[in-house]
Amino acid sequence: MKLDEILRLRIARHHLGAAKGKDVVAVARRISGLHAQVTSSAQAAADLRLPKAADLERALYQTKTLVRTWAARGTLHLLPAADLPRWVAAMSTRTRESTASWLRYNGVTAEQMRDLAAALPDVLGNTPLTREELATGLIAATRHDHLAERLTQGFGSILKPFAFRGLLCSGPPRGRNVTFVAPQQWLGPFEPPPAEDAIDAIILEYLGAYGPARPEEFARWFDLKPPLAKKSFQRLADRLTEVPGFGHLPAELDGDVPAEDTVLLLPAFDPYVVGNTGRLDQISSGPKAAVSRPQGWISPTLVVNGRIEGVWEDSPGGPRVSPFKKLPAAVRRALPEKAILV
């Protein structure tokens, strides 16, 4: 399989070609979660993959078929709620929050983190609490008054380890304030599966959308200890096919290469790009810095048959597209009617 074929396969598996997803939950499962650091980007990414606009609010807070939580790489994602137990099982292998460097950087001690974890089930339930309300409850329960600022800071560094363990997730926003709930009460009781089974299942889903890939690429994408990823690939050996020079695919996808051409304007933080940031030298015709920018910002991109050929931004007259090189006439014709080439 050549790189051009691999890129076309990834586009098809992301439901970015003619074959759209059945519903937003199926899409979120197919691409291992919708990246949700920016809500508008998550909405745009979902809409591109479905026949009609996705009702994310309903799926998150009414039917509760999606859940918003810190997941891959410790960034916010929308995951199928039914899959949360295995994500929790896999994420619970992370132990960075117990290291001296992490504790020192975040201004907490291991004992304080244990106290917060023990207090959370009594403080947080099915009733959504704002960040400030949650902090107030945890401080009252633990008497660690000096942690108030740490608990309320926007990036949620101290709260992330509790999300990884399934102790909290996002609730419905209250005005401009985020809220948190306990997944076991918000979604219903669940028992995480064995960690090895969970990691194997997530790797198969990842390879189905982002493969072929190597164990170290999955480990970086997910934030998993590399030895655990390597062992999982070994366990899955009879279910994978090796693509020389690129890594492994689920065996059932070998040779399944679509022929359709695609010209796409993907939003900022689109999962197709986020999942390939470690391979931008392969999939982008331009400089990495134009796509993966400072502070973790991922640009909106022009993607042609799976290859990043430029970036774009909104403007009052239409999307302003900055190609990395001169575009073929067929690609220019396939751009939105109001697109402005710069």
C-alpha positions in Angstrom: 0.0 0.0 0.0 1.4 3.4 -1.0 1.1 6.6 1.0 -1.5 8.1 -1.4 -3.7 5.0 -0.9 -3.2 5.2 2.8 -4.4 8.8 2.9 -7.5 8.1 0.8 -8.3 5.1 3.1 -8.0 7.4 6.2 -10.3 10.0 4.6 -12.9 7.3 3.9 -12.6 5.8 7.4 -13.2 9.3 8.9 -16.5 9.6 6.9 -15.0 12.5 5.0 -15.8 11.1 1.6 -19.2 10.2 0.1 -20.1 7.6 2.8 -21.2 9.6 5.8 -21.7 8.2 9.3 -24.9 6.8 10.6 -25.1 9.1 13.6 -22.8 11.2 15.8 -22.2 8.4 18.3 -21.1 6.1 15.5 -18.8 8.8 14.1 -17.3 9.5 17.6 -16.6 5.7 17.9 -15.1 5.4 14.4 -12.6 8.2 14.9 -11.8 7.5 18.6 -13.6 10.6 19.9 -14.4 14.1 18.6 -11.7 16.6 19.7 -13.6 19.1 21.8 -11.1 21.6 23.2 -13.0 24.2 21.0 -16.8 23.5 21.0 -17.4 25.0 17.5 -14.6 22.8 16.0 -16.2 19.7 17.5 -19.5 20.7 15.9 -18.0 21.4 12.6 -16.0 18.1 12.6 -19.2 16.2 13.4 -21.2 18.0 10.7 -18.7 17.2 8.0 -19.0 13.5 8.8 -22.8 13.2 8.9 -25.7 13.7 6.3 -27.1 16.5 8.5 -26.0 18.7 11.4 -25.3 16.9 14.6 -27.3 17.8 17.7 -24.4 17.6 20.2 -26.3 19.2 23.0 -29.0 16.6 22.9 -26.5 13.7 22.6 -24.5 15.0 25.5 -27.1 16.2 28.0 -30.5 14.7 27.0 -30.0 11.2 25.6 -26.6 11.1 27.2 -25.2 8.9 24.4 -22.0 11.1 24.3 -19.9 12.2 27.2 -17.4 15.1 27.3 -14.2 14.4 29.2 -10.5 14.6 29.2 -9.3 11.6 27.2 -6.5 11.1 24.6 -3.4 13.1 25.4 -5.3 14.7 28.3 -7.4 16.8 26.0 -11.2 17.2 25.9 -13.0 14.8 23.7 -16.6 13.7 23.0 -16.7 9.9 23.4 -19.6 7.4 23.1 -20.9 7.1 26.6 -21.1 3.3 26.2 -17.3 3.3 25.6 -16.4 5.3 28.7 -15.7 2.2 30.8 -12.9 1.0 28.5 -11.5 4.5 28.1 -11.3 4.8 31.9 -9.7 1.4 32.2 -7.0 2.3 29.6 -6.5 5.9 31.0 -6.2 4.6 34.5 -2.8 3.2 33.6 -1.5 6.7 33.5 0.6 7.5 36.6 2.1 10.9 35.8 0.2 12.6 38.6 2.1 10.5 41.1 5.5 11.7 40.0 7.4 14.3 41.9 7.8 16.6 38.9 4.0 16.6 38.2 3.2 17.2 41.8 5.7 20.0 42.1 4.6 21.7 38.9 0.9 21.6 40.0 1.6 22.7 43.6 0.1 19.6 45.3 1.3 16.6 47.2 0.5 13.0 46.7 -1.4 12.9 49.9 -3.5 15.9 48.9 -4.3 14.2 45.6 -5.4 11.1 47.5 -7.6 13.2 49.8 -9.3 14.9 46.8 -9.9 11.5 45.1 -11.4 10.1 48.3 -13.7 13.2 48.7 -14.9 13.4 45.2 -17.6 10.7 45.4 -19.2 12.5 48.3 -19.0 15.9 46.8 -19.9 15.2 43.1 -23.0 13.4 42.0 -25.7 13.7 39.4 -26.3 17.4 40.0 -24.0 19.5 37.9 -21.5 21.7 39.8 -19.6 24.6 38.4 -15.8 24.5 38.8 -16.1 27.0 41.7 -18.8 24.9 43.4 -16.8 21.7 43.0 -13.7 23.4 44.4 -15.7 24.7 47.4 -17.1 21.3 48.1 -13.7 19.6 47.9 -12.0 22.2 50.1 -14.7 21.8 52.7 -14.3 18.0 52.7 -10.5 18.0 52.7 -9.6 21.3 54.4 -6.9 22.0 51.8 -7.9 25.7 51.5 -4.8 26.7 49.6 -5.8 24.5 46.7 -8.7 26.8 45.7 -6.8 28.5 42.9 -5.4 25.3 41.5 -8.9 23.7 41.5 -10.5 26.5 39.6 -7.9 27.3 37.0 -9.1 27.0 33.4 -6.9 24.1 32.2 -8.1 21.8 35.0 -4.6 20.2 35.5 -5.5 18.9 38.9 -8.9 17.6 37.8 -7.7 15.6 34.8 -6.4 12.6 36.7 -9.8 12.2 38.3 -11.4 12.2 34.8 -9.0 9.5 33.7 -10.2 7.4 36.6 -13.8 7.9 35.8 -14.6 10.1 38.8 -15.8 13.2 36.9 -16.9 14.3 33.4 -18.5 17.4 32.0 -22.1 18.3 32.7 -24.3 20.7 30.9 -22.9 24.3 30.8 -24.5 26.8 33.1 -24.4 30.1 31.1 -20.7 30.6 30.4 -19.6 28.3 33.2 -18.6 24.7 32.7 -20.0 22.1 35.1 -19.0 18.6 36.3 -20.9 15.5 37.2 -20.0 12.0 38.4 -20.1 9.6 35.4 -21.3 6.7 37.6 -24.4 8.7 38.5 -24.8 10.8 35.4 -24.6 7.9 33.0 -25.3 5.0 35.3 -23.1 2.5 37.1 -20.4 0.8 35.1 -17.4 -1.5 35.8 -14.3 -0.8 33.7 -13.0 -3.9 31.9 -9.4 -5.3 32.4 -6.9 -2.7 31.2 -5.4 -5.0 28.6 -8.8 -5.6 27.0 -9.5 -1.9 27.0 -6.2 -1.0 25.4 -6.6 -3.6 22.7 -10.1 -2.4 21.8 -9.0 1.2 21.6 -6.0 0.4 19.5 -8.1 -1.5 17.0 -10.4 1.5 16.7 -7.5 3.9 16.4 -5.9 1.8 13.6 -9.2 1.6 11.8 -9.2 5.4 11.5 -5.6 6.5 11.7 -3.7 3.4 10.6 -1.5 2.1 9.5 0.5 3.0 12.6 3.2 1.8 14.9 2.9 1.2 18.7 4.9 4.3 19.5 2.6 6.4 17.3 -0.5 5.1 19.2 1.3 5.6 22.6 2.0 9.3 21.7 -1.5 9.9 20.4 -3.2 8.4 23.4 -0.6 9.2 26.1 0.0 5.5 27.0 3.2 4.1 28.3 5.0 2.8 25.2 5.6 -0.7 26.6 1.9 -1.1 27.1 1.2 -0.2 23.5 3.9 -2.6 22.3 2.5 -5.5 24.3 -1.0 -4.7 22.9 0.2 -4.8 19.3 1.8 -8.2 20.1 -1.4 -9.5 21.6 -3.3 -8.3 18.5 -0.8 -9.7 16.0 -3.2 -12.2 14.4 -5.8 -9.4 13.9 -3.4 -7.0 12.2 -1.7 -6.7 8.8 1.7 -5.0 8.5 2.0 -2.3 5.9 5.8 -2.1 5.2 7.2 1.3 6.1 4.1 2.5 7.8 3.0 0.1 10.6 -0.2 -2.0 11.1 -3.8 -2.0 9.9 -6.7 -4.1 11.1 -6.6 -7.1 8.9 -10.1 -6.6 7.5 -9.0 -3.2 6.0 -6.1 -4.5 4.0 -6.6 -3.6 0.3 -9.7 -1.6 1.0 -8.7 1.6 -0.8 -11.4 4.0 -2.1 -11.0 5.7 -5.5 -12.9 8.9 -4.9 -11.3 12.3 -4.9 -11.9 14.7 -2.0 -11.3 18.4 -1.5 -12.0 19.4 2.0 -11.8 22.5 4.2 -11.4 20.9 7.7 -12.0 23.0 10.8 -9.4 23.8 13.4 -8.6 20.8 15.6 -10.2 18.4 13.2 -9.5 14.8 14.4 -8.1 13.8 11.0 -5.3 16.4 11.5 -4.9 16.1 15.2 -4.5 12.3 14.9 -1.7 12.8 12.4 0.3 15.7 13.9 3.2 13.3 14.5 3.3 12.5 10.8 2.9 16.0 9.3 6.2 15.4 7.3 4.3 12.6 5.5 0.8 14.1 5.0 1.5 17.8 4.6 2.9 19.6 1.6 3.8 22.6 3.6 5.7 23.5 6.8 4.6 21.8 10.0 4.5 25.2 11.8 1.6 26.3 9.6 -0.5 23.4 10.8 0.6 22.7 14.3 1.0 26.1 15.9 2.2 27.4 19.3 0.1 26.6 22.5 -1.2 23.4 20.8 -3.3 25.2 18.2 -4.2 23.1 15.1 -5.1 25.3 12.1 -8.1 24.8 9.8 -6.7 23.0 6.8 -7.2 22.4 3.1 -7.0 18.7 2.5 -6.9 17.1 -0.9 -7.2 13.4 -1.1 -6.0 13.1 2.4 -2.9 15.4 2.0 -2.8 18.8 3.7 -2.3 21.3 0.9 -2.9 24.6 2.7 -4.6 26.4 5.6 -7.6 28.7 5.7 -9.4 31.1 7.9 -12.9 32.6 8.1 -13.5 36.0 6.6 -16.7 38.1 6.0 -16.5 37.3 2.3 -15.9 33.6 2.7 -13.0 31.2 3.6 -9.6 32.7 2.8 -7.5 29.7 1.6 -3.7 29.9 1.7 -2.4 27.0 -0.4 1.1 25.8 0.1 1.6 25.7 -3.6 -0.3 26.4 -6.8 -3.5 24.2 -6.9 -4.6 22.2 -9.9 -7.6 23.6 -11.7 -9.8 20.6 -10.6 -9.0 21.4 -7.0 -9.8 25.1 -7.4 -13.1 24.2 -8.9 -13.9 21.9 -6.0 -13.5 24.6 -3.4 -16.6 26.3 -2.0 -18.0 29.0 -4.3 -17.1 31.8 -1.9 -13.6 30.6 -1.2 -10.9 33.3 -1.6 -7.5 32.1 -2.7 -4.6 34.2 -1.2 
